């Protein structure tokens, strides 16, 4: 069941990728460009922002090393608890491993290798999937965890990895979480270690647009069979 879930997610990602490419404002294959050095100054914040987020905005996750940035396809699922006034937001993305890159003949660092990765037969996909999970209660960020699950122990010799951060800038549409599908916002994080797409890519940002779905827990991701 868990394998079906992740493969279904990747199928949706592939369709989303085509939509992004066909839109003039959002492109999955981003170009390298120099970032504003003021981005280095960072202060954690959690605020209300009702500026509407579009569906296309929520399909892209940006990774950066404060000098260049690149985009990858992303999905967002949310799980809420009315009783506890909590919500979990999970952004899922994926990056290929080196053997996968070699097999499709892409060796550069452009965003195009993600597009080629996602276009592969899902039964043959090899790589690492990222589950960025943000848990919020009332007006507090309870935790921000990044789970990594690989089809082979190429990334630091591990199939599964977990990291956390307390450096964040998160904006959300409201603090009352009775209906998850009404919640949207943005995130800008500073990770304690590399995201894993390219060297020193510790800056991760994007938009989320919630749908009511099950958020995968650490134990489920750890035990997940990807292929």
C-alpha positions, -999 to +999 in steps of 0.1 A: +000+000+000+028+024+009+045+016-025+013+025-043+011+057-024+046+069-034+043+058-070+009+075-073+026+107-059+053+105-085+027+101-112+010+132-101+044+150-099+050+141-136+017+156-146+024+187-125+058+191-142+041+193-176+018+220-163+046+240-149+066+238-182+035+251-201+031+282-178+050+313-185+057+322-149+067+288-134+094+265-149+106+233-134+140+236-151+153+267-135+183+287-145+212+294-122+214+329-109+231+349-082+210+354-051+207+386-030+234+384-003+209+398+022+194+363+022+223+353+045+207+374+073+180+351+087+155+354+116+129+327+124+093+340+121+058+325+119+032+348+106-003+351+091-004+358+054-036+355+035-020+363+001-035+335-021-011+308-033-017+293-068-017+256-075+013+260-098+033+278-071+028+248-048+043+223-073+078+236-070+104+234-042+135+256-044+169+244-030+198+268-028+233+273-013+228+311-010+246+317-043+226+297-068+192+280-067+174+253-085+138+240-085+124+205-082+088+192-085+069+189-052+036+176-038+019+188-006-004+168+017-018+180+050-034+162+080-053+182+107-067+176+141-097+197+150-096+185+187-060+196+192-060+225+167-029+210+150-019+205+114+009+186+097+021+198+064+042+174+043+060+185+011+073+155-009+100+158-036+126+135-052+162+136-065+179+109-086+210+089-075+242+090-095+236+057-112+202+069-124+218+101-137+244+081-156+218+058-171+199+088-187+231+105-198+227+137-178+258+147-158+254+185-154+239+202-124+209+218-142+173+213-131+168+193-163+180+161-146+150+161-123+127+163-153+144+133-169+143+114-136+106+119-132+100+109-169+114+074-163+093+043-159+081+044-123+089+007-118+126+015-125+130+047-105+161+048-083+168+078-061+161+096-029+128+110-018+124+139+006+095+143+031+096+178+046+072+177+075+061+208+094+039+203+125+020+233+138-002+237+169-021+269+176+004+297+169+036+276+174+059+256+152+062+223+171+087+207+148+102+208+113+116+174+102+132+163+069+130+126+062+151+111+034+143+077+019+166+061-007+161+031-030+198+022-023+223+033+004+241+058-018+234+089+003+258+088+032+255+050+032+219+051+045+185+041+032+168+063+057+179+096+072+163+122+095+172+158+102+155+187+120+158+225+120+145+254+141+155+280+115+124+290+096+103+317+080+068+304+076+036+322+066+002+306+068-033+317+059-049+311+093-043+296+127-076+277+129-071+243+113-106+228+111-104+223+073-070+214+060-079+221+023-084+258+031-049+263+044-020+277+023+012+296+027+050+296+022+081+284+039+118+294+039+141+271+059+178+269+068+187+232+072+214+220+096+229+199+068+227+196+030+194+189+014+213+166-010+207+179-045+241+197-048+268+209-025+259+230+006+222+233-005+209+241+030+183+267+020+149+252+011+118+273+002+085+271-016+047+274-012+022+249+001-015+245-008-031+219+015-052+189+004-068+166+029-046+135+029-026+113+052+008+125+062+033+098+064+050+093+098+086+086+104+081+049+110+061+045+078+088+063+057+115+043+074+098+010+064+086+020+030+094-002+001+101+020-029+106-006-056 
